């Protein structure tokens, strides 16, 4: 895949890969900071860590949903829907 407005892979980044992926994976760095993070109903696969006081913290460290190139349209559609 080429770098474009829909896909960017930055293997020179000191944090690449930020998730465990195969070395030859098409890993999209376009959403380096996940725009879905603030939503509890995001289409990804977050885990939740429960604190002693009962509050929960969203943990996306095992989620690669926004980094999969085929999910670009789903990420954008989800965000568009949230902006309505």
HUSUL-V713491 format. One record per pair of residues at least 12 apart in sequence whose C-alpha atoms are under 10 Angstrom apart, sorted by the first residue. I is the first residue (numbers start at 1). J is the second residue. D is the distance in whole Angstrom. If there is no record, write none. Layout:
i;j;d
I;J;D
I;J;D
This chain:
i;j;d
1;26;8
1;27;10
1;28;10
1;69;9
3;28;9
3;30;9
4;30;9
5;30;8
6;28;8
6;29;10
6;30;7
6;31;10
6;69;8
6;70;10
6;72;7
6;73;9
7;26;9
7;27;9
7;28;6
7;29;7
7;30;6
7;31;9
7;67;9
7;68;9
7;69;7
7;70;10
7;72;8
8;26;9
8;27;8
8;28;5
8;29;5
8;30;5
8;31;9
8;32;10
8;67;10
8;69;9
9;26;8
9;27;6
9;28;5
9;29;5
9;30;7
9;32;10
9;67;9
10;27;9
10;28;8
10;29;6
10;30;9
10;32;10
11;27;9
11;29;9
13;29;10
15;32;10
16;29;9
16;32;10
17;29;9
18;32;9
18;61;8
18;62;10
18;64;9
18;67;10
19;60;10
19;61;7
19;62;7
19;63;8
19;64;7
19;67;9
20;61;9
20;62;8
20;63;10
20;64;9
21;64;9
25;68;9
25;69;10
26;67;8
26;68;7
26;69;7
26;70;9
27;64;9
27;66;9
27;67;5
27;68;6
27;69;7
28;64;9
28;65;10
28;66;7
28;67;4
28;68;6
28;69;6
28;70;9
28;71;10
28;72;9
29;66;9
29;67;6
29;68;9
29;69;9
30;66;8
30;67;7
30;69;9
30;72;9
31;65;10
31;66;6
31;67;7
31;68;10
31;72;9
31;75;9
32;66;9
32;67;8
33;66;9
34;60;9
34;64;10
34;65;9
34;66;7
34;67;9
34;75;10
35;66;8
35;75;8
35;76;9
35;78;10
35;79;8
36;60;10
36;65;10
36;66;8
36;75;8
36;76;10
36;78;8
36;79;8
37;58;8
37;59;9
37;60;8
38;58;9
39;58;9
39;79;10
39;82;9
40;58;8
41;78;10
42;65;10
42;75;9
42;78;8
42;79;9
43;65;8
43;66;9
43;71;10
43;74;8
43;75;8
43;78;8
44;60;8
44;62;10
44;63;6
44;64;7
44;65;5
44;66;7
44;71;10
44;75;9
45;59;9
45;60;7
45;61;10
45;62;8
45;63;5
45;64;8
45;65;7
46;58;7
46;59;6
46;60;5
46;61;8
46;62;7
46;63;6
46;64;9
46;65;10
47;59;5
47;60;6
47;61;8
47;62;8
47;63;8
48;60;8
